[in-house]
Amino acid sequence: MAGIEHITVEQDESGMRLDRWFKIHYPGLGFGALQKLLRSGQVRVDGGRVKTDARVQPGQTIRIPPMDVDAKAPKSGPIALKDLKHGEDGELLSRMLLHEDDKVFVLNKPAGLAVQGGSGLTRHIDKMLEAWTSKKGEKPRLVHRLDRDTSGVLVVARTRGAAQKLTAAFRERDTKKTYWALVRGVPRKREDKLSNWLVKEETEDGDRMRIARHGEEGADHAISYYRVLETAAQTMAWLEMQPYTGRTHQLRIHALHLGHPIIGDPKYYIEDHNWEFPGGIQKRLHLHARHIDIPHPNGGRLKVTAPLPPHMVQSWNLLGFDLEGRENDD
C-alpha cells in the first residue's frame, strides 16, 4: 500500500467485528499485527481508537496505514480439514465465507466437517455459528444440510424471518442446487433423469438408504438429474448432478443405482477387485455442492458458487479435467 487510505464501511458490513472486516479485506494481515496497529492508533474508526471486537457500521470510515500485507501470504481457497483442529470458530467461519449480506451467510463447508452435532463430534457448523451471534443475541440459523463428507455451498440465515423464507424455498423446491461428482466408470447416457423410491434402514454400520418399492412403508420419492461433463477414458467420469428432491444421501444412492458409485464414498462405494483404484487419488468422497440459486429473503435471487476442496482439485489435475474452463462458464 502506497500511503494512508480511508475506506468506508459498506451497508452489508453492518455490525461486523472489526477483526473480521480486516480478515475479509486484508487476508494477509495477521491478528497479532492488527492488534499492534490498533494499540498504536494507526488503525482508527471515524478518527477514534478501537479494539478488535468493535462492531463497524455502514458509513463509518476506517483509517488504513501503509502495510506490507504481502509479507504474510493470505490464506485462500477452501479450508483443509487439519485447519479445523487449531483455528478459532469465528476465524474458520470467516475463511469459509462465500457471501454475506444483512440476511444471509453462504459458506463453503469443508469435507469432513459435520453440519450438526452427533455422537463423538466436538466441532460442527451449528455450534460454530454461536461465534457469530448478533448484538441482539440472535444466532445464525441453518436452513438446509450437507452430509459430513460432502463439501460446498451451505446457506445460513442471519435472522428468524430470513430462516422462514429460506426454509420455505427449500420446502417448495424453488431452489436449484448443482453438485459436482467423480464417479467410477462412464454412464451410457450422457444425461438423464433418475427417479425411484428411497427408504432408510438400520445396519451394523449405522443407518443407510436403499432403493425401495413404490408404496413400501417409510419410502420417499427421489428425483435427480445428471449430465456427464468430462471423462477419463472409460475409467471415471465428472458428473454434474442436480437433486430435485432433497432425500438423505440421494445423489450417492442414485449414482450407485446408476452403476457408477461416487469415488471415495465411505458408505456406498462398492469395492470391485477387477477395478484398480487410480494412484494419487485420495479415498475421500468426491461430491461437492458446487452452486446454489435460491430466492433471497429481500427479493430477487441469490446465486453462489463454491470452489472445489483440495482433494478434488488434486484428482481433477491428475485426470486432466478442464477445471479452469468450467469455472469460467459459471
N, C-alpha and C positions, 0 to 999 in steps of 0.2 A: 504494500500500500504506500502510495507516494506521500501522503500527508494526512492531516486530520480530516475525518469525514463525519457528517451528521446524517443519520438515517432515521426516517420517520417510521414509526410502528404502523403496520397495516391493520385494516379492520378485522381481518381473520386471525390476527395475533392477539386479540383481546384477552387479557387475563393470563397470558403465557408467562411462565417463570423466565427471568432474565437469563439464567444459565442455559435453559433450553432454547431460548431465542438465539443465543450465540452458537449453540450446538448445530442449529439448522443453518444459520447464515455463515458461520466460520467453523466448519467441522474440524479444521486443522488446529484450532486453538484448544489446548488442554484446560481442564478445570482448574488446576493449580495456577496456570498462567493467567487465567481470567480473574481469579481471586486477587492476585498481585496487582493487576490493572485496576481493580475496583478499590483495593485498600489504598493505593497511591492516588486515587482520584482521577486517573487517566481515562477511565470509562465513567461516564455520567449519564443520568437520565434527566432531561429538562434542566440541565445545569447543576443538578444536585447529586450528592454521593448516595450510592445504593449498595445493597448486598445481593448476593447471587440468587436469593429466594424472592427478590422483589418481583411483583407482577406488573408487566407493562400494559399500557392501554393505547388504543388507536390515537394517532396524532402526536403522541409523545416523541421526543427527539433523543436518540441515543448517540452520544459522542464516542467515536471510534478513533483511537490514536493510531499512529503508524505501527503496524505489526508485521513481523516476519512469519506469517502463518504457514508458509511453505516449509519452515524448519521442521514442522511435525506434519507428516502426511495425513490427510483426512481419512477417517475410516469410512470407506464407501462400499456399496454393494450389500447383498444380503448378509445377515448375521450367521456366523458359524456356530454350531451347537456348543463348542467349547467355550465361547464367549459368555454363555448363559451362566456358567458356574461362578463367574467372578464379578460380572457387572451389576450395578445397581438397577432396580426395576425401571425407574424413570429414564435413566440413560439408555437402557436397552430398548425401551419402547420408542424413544426418540430416534434411535437408529433403524427401527422397523418402519417408521412413519413414511407413508407414501403421499398422503393427502390430509389436510386439516382445514376445517372452517368452523364456524360457530355452532354447527350442529353435528358434525361427523368427523371421526378419525378413520382413516383407512391404513391398515398395517400390512406389511409383508411378513407373515408369520414364518419363522424358520422351521424346517423339517425337524421333528423330534421334540418340539415344544407343544405340550397339551394346551388346548383352549380352556378347558375347565379341569377342576381337581378330580382326583381319583386315588385309588389305593397306591401308596408309596410315592405319590407325586409331591414334591416340595416346592415346585415353581410351575405356575401356569398363567396364561394370559389374564384370566378373570381376576386372580389375586394381584397380579402385577398392576392392573388398572387402578388399584387403590392409590398408587403414586400420583395419579392424575385427577384425583378428587378435586372438584372445583371449590372456589371460595365459599359457595353456598352449601358445601358438603355433599354435592351430587357426584357420585362415582359414575364414570362412563359404563355403558351397558352393552353387553354382547347381543347381537340380533341374529346371528347365524353361527354355524360351527364349521370347523375343518378337522379332519382326522389328525391325530397326533403326528403321524409320519408324513402327512401332506403339507407342503409349503404353499405360500402365496397369499392372495388378497383376502383380508379379513376386515369386514366393516364393523365399526363400533359407534354406537350412538352416544353423544355427549349429554343429551337431556332426555327426560322421560317422554316428552312429546315426540322428539325425533325417533326414539326407540319404537314408539307405537306405529309411526308411519313406515319406518323401515321394515319392521316385523310384518306389517300388513302387505308390503310389496313382495316379500318372500312368500308369504302365505298365498297371495293371489297370483303368484308366478309372473309378476310384472318386472322380473329381473332376469337378465341374460348373463349367465356365468360360463366362462370359457376356461378349459383346463388343457394343459399340455401333458402328454404321457409318452413314455418309451415302452413299447411292448415287444414281446418275443414273437418273431415271425412277421409276416405281412398279410393283412386281411385280403381276402379275394376281391371284395368290393372296395373301391376307393373311398366311398362314403355310403352311409346307411343309417337307418333308424333302428334302435334296439328297444324292444318292448316286451316286458314279461312281468311276472309277479315275484316279489321277494318276501321272505319270512326270516325272522331271527330264530336261531336255535342255540341251545347251550351245548358246549363240547368240553372236553377235558382242558382245552387250551383257551377257554373263555367263550364269550358269545361270538357267533359267526352268522353271516347272512347266507342264504342259499336260494336258488331258483325254486319257486313253489307253483302249485297248480292254481288255476283260477278258482276262487271260492274256498281255498284252504284257509283254515282259521288263522287269523293274525297276518295274513298276506296282504301286501300293499302293491299297487300297480307302480311300475317304474319305467320311465321312458328317457332314453338318452339318444344323442346323435353323435356321429363321429365322422371325420374325414382324414385321410392319410395326407400328411404334409410332405414327408420325405421318407426314404427307405435306405437301409444299409444292406445292399444286395437283397437276399431273402431272409436275412438273419433277424433284423429288427426294424421296427417302424416307429416314426414320430407321428403320433396322433393328436389332432385337435378334438377334444370331446366337450360336449355341451349337455349337461343334465337338465331335462325339462322338469322332472320331479326332483325331490330332494331326499331320497331314502338313504339310510345308513349304508356306507360302503358301496353306493350304487355304481359308480364308474368302475370300481375294482371288480365287482361281480360281473358287470356287463362285459368288461374286457376278457375276463376268464371264460364267460359263456360264449363269447365270440371265438374262443380258441386261441386267444393271444393275450395271455396274462401280462400285467404290468411288471416290468423288470424290478426286482428287489422287493416285491410285496411280501412282507413277513407273514401275512395271514392267508393269502390266497394264491401265491405263486406256487405252481406245482413243478417239482424238480423233474427234468427229463434227462435221463442218463445218456441219451443219444444226442443231446444238445449241449455243446460246450459253452459255458459262461465266458464271455469275452474278457480277456485280461485288461486291467486298467479301469474297469467299470465297477463302481462300488455296489455292494449288495444292499442298497438302501432304496426305499420306494421312490420310483421315478414318476411322481404325479404332482403337478404344480397348478394351483389356482392362478391362472395367468391374467385374467381380465374380468372385470365386472361392470355391468351397465345397469344402473338402478335409479329409480326416481329419487330426487333429492328432496328432503323434507321442506326446503324453502321453495320448491318448484324447479322445473327443468329436470335434467338427468345428470347423474354423476357417473363418469367413466374413468376407471383407474386400471392401470396395468402394472404388474409386478415382475421384476427381473427374476430369472431362474436362480435357484440356490446353487452353491458351489459344486455339489456332487453331480448335478445335472449338467452344468456348464462343462465340467470335465468330460462327461460322457458325450455330449454334443460335439466337443472338439475332437475326441478320439474317433468318432464316427464320421467326421467331416460334414456334419449338417450345417446349413447356411443360417446360423442363428442371427447374424447381423442383418441379413436380408429380410428375415421375417420380422425382426424388431422394427425395421424401417417401415414395414407395412402396417404396423399397429396404429 
